[in-house]
Amino acid sequence: MKISSLWRGALLSAALLLAQPSVAQRTPVDMYGDLFRTVQTERIFPDGKTFVDAVPKRAPEAIMEDYRRSTPQGEALRAFILANFAVPGINDRDAASLRRHIQTLWPTLVRQPEAVKPGSSALPMDAPYVVPGGRFREIYYWDSYFTMLGLAVDGQQPLIESMLADFTATIERYGHIPNGMRSYYLGRSQPPFFALMLDLSKDSDATLAARRLAALRSEHAYWMKGANCLDANGACARVVRMPNGALLNRYWDDIPQARDESYAEDVATAAEDQSRPAEVLYRHLRAGAESGWDFSSRWLDDPKRLSTIRTTDIVPVDLNSLMLIMEDSIVRRCTEVKDSACVTEFTRLAAQRRDALNRYFWVAREGRYADWDRIAKKPTPRLSAATLYPLFAGAASAKQAQAVGETVKRDLLAVGGLRTTTLRTGQQWDTPNGWAPLQWIAIAGLERSGQPALARDIAQRWLGTVTAAYVETGKMLEKYDVEERKPGGGGEYPTQDGFGWTNGVASAIMAKYPGL
């Protein structure tokens, strides 16, 4: 069959037209020329397929116009690419998927109880639990409360109940909840959040409630057992006598030696200070670890030198706020079971502690709550995010809370959330780092004290930082730089991925403020 010359010409024209690539069909080298060649030859991304699969966030012509104007190199070029392209596996994640991502992370952080093998440092667990992630492959005490906040809003109530079963059994077994569930942590605890964990339970069984109350009272006794051995300086173990006779608490560790898990680091720190026995410095380091703030200028004489640490000389505002919460919780639970002797005792203890918090820790002229230096017998000069704990505990008056809010806005609020302190020391619990638990304490404390706008502002800033890092890296991190909105730094180990308390607080914030 012959094709007419007219049809032959039409077919030839169509073929030529199809051979011309449309904008969508042009290859990366066609569209990005010099930019493409620089990215590939300088191996901005290890895999050559990464950039060629990237999707531009705006018109290629506009991207190239900006590139030719600035011609960035090295790290600046990588930043330019990430700002202008959704790069597979690097920054192609949708911020709206953050909540879904956290929900998918929970199963990866759940561990089942296993028999402890001979020679292992692991401590026995009775029920499933959630670990923080990364190098933290066992359950940790104060981390777990903030993790539970997320489990509560993400439909994971059975995990909350099983973790409470683990902690209750742990108190029954050891008399306290250790820093983490390892034998080398048994000499210390962590900030006591067990009372607040119990408030997240939905199990109303009376027998279980009695068992949990007994465990809570045992934990209180653990923190107060130094009351019977106070020395001439008015301190023993975790108990300190204040000038008016009130008994408050400090961080401590029962073992005066280098930490097993940071042995080389502690020996090196002790070698820097020959003015006191190594065992004394080891106790301060271990007490700093019990605080959860390991480490911070809160505990240092010289903010630039860890060897000047003296944690046990400091009576911390956060610990005593949590002890007040514990005592109030015991009063409430003893009231429910009509134990009048218990109610009377712990009402008295709570009143003494509330009075002491405002007598010794409140610095009116600076609008802040401080830690108390028991050696100097005065508040410490360090402003930190711990100033918000009395608001969280309901110990501050409206006037005090308002003053703290103003101080926070002036000195601690950064573009990406709440700074931990105002000093840049290289320690991880100092600026520019921000931490999920401190953001939540601030948010809840400000809400409780009638400052919802500031609470929401902190929540929005922090969630923006977490979201930006997730979009950039696909990870939930242990800590963040709230000044530059990037992964945090400092400390004795690399930034960890996971991460239990970041997941929990992010979920809790998104549930509390659906519009953020």
Salt bridges, closest charged atoms under 4 A:
ASP34 OD1 - ARG37 NH2 3.16
ASP53 OD2 - LYS49 NZ 2.55
GLU61 OE2 - ARG26 NH1 3.69
GLU65 OE2 - ARG69 NH2 3.19
ASP66 OD2 - ARG58 NH2 2.44
ASP66 OD1 - ARG69 NH1 2.65
ASP126 OD2 - ARG173 NH2 3.39
GLU138 OE1 - ARG182 NE 2.49
ASP154 OD1 - ARG99 NE 2.87
GLU161 OE1 - ARG212 NH2 3.10
GLU172 OE2 - ARG211 NE 2.68
ASP199 OD1 - ARG332 NH2 2.72
ASP199 OD1 - ARG333 NH2 2.79
ASP253 OD2 - ARG188 NH1 3.20
ASP253 OD2 - ARG286 NH1 3.27
ASP254 OD1 - ARG238 NH1 3.17
ASP260 OD1 - ARG286 NH2 3.79
GLU261 OE2 - ARG188 NH2 2.75
ASP266 OD1 - ARG259 NH2 2.74
ASP273 OD2 - ARG276 NE 2.74
GLU290 OE2 - ARG238 NH2 3.11
ASP301 OD1 - ARG310 NE 2.74
ASP313 OD2 - ARG310 NH1 3.49
ASP313 OD1 - ARG374 NH2 3.84
ASP318 OD2 - ARG298 NH1 2.94
GLU327 OE2 - HIS220 NE2 2.87
GLU327 OE2 - ARG353 NH2 2.85
ASP328 OD2 - ARG354 NH2 2.93
ASP339 OD2 - ARG217 NH1 3.67
GLU345 OE1 - ARG217 NH2 3.92
ASP355 OD2 - ARG359 NH2 3.23
GLU366 OE2 - ARG365 NE 3.99
GLU366 OE1 - ARG368 NE 2.49
ASP371 OD1 - ARG298 NH2 2.71
ASP373 OD2 - ARG310 NH2 2.35
GLU406 OE2 - LYS409 NZ 3.01
ASP411 OD2 - ARG410 NH2 3.17
GLU447 OE2 - LYS512 NZ 3.88
ASP457 OD1 - ARG461 NE 2.89
GLU483 OE2 - ARG419 NE 2.81
GLU483 OE1 - ARG424 NH2 2.55
GLU484 OE1 - LYS486 NZ 3.22
GLU492 OE2 - ARG259 NH2 2.80
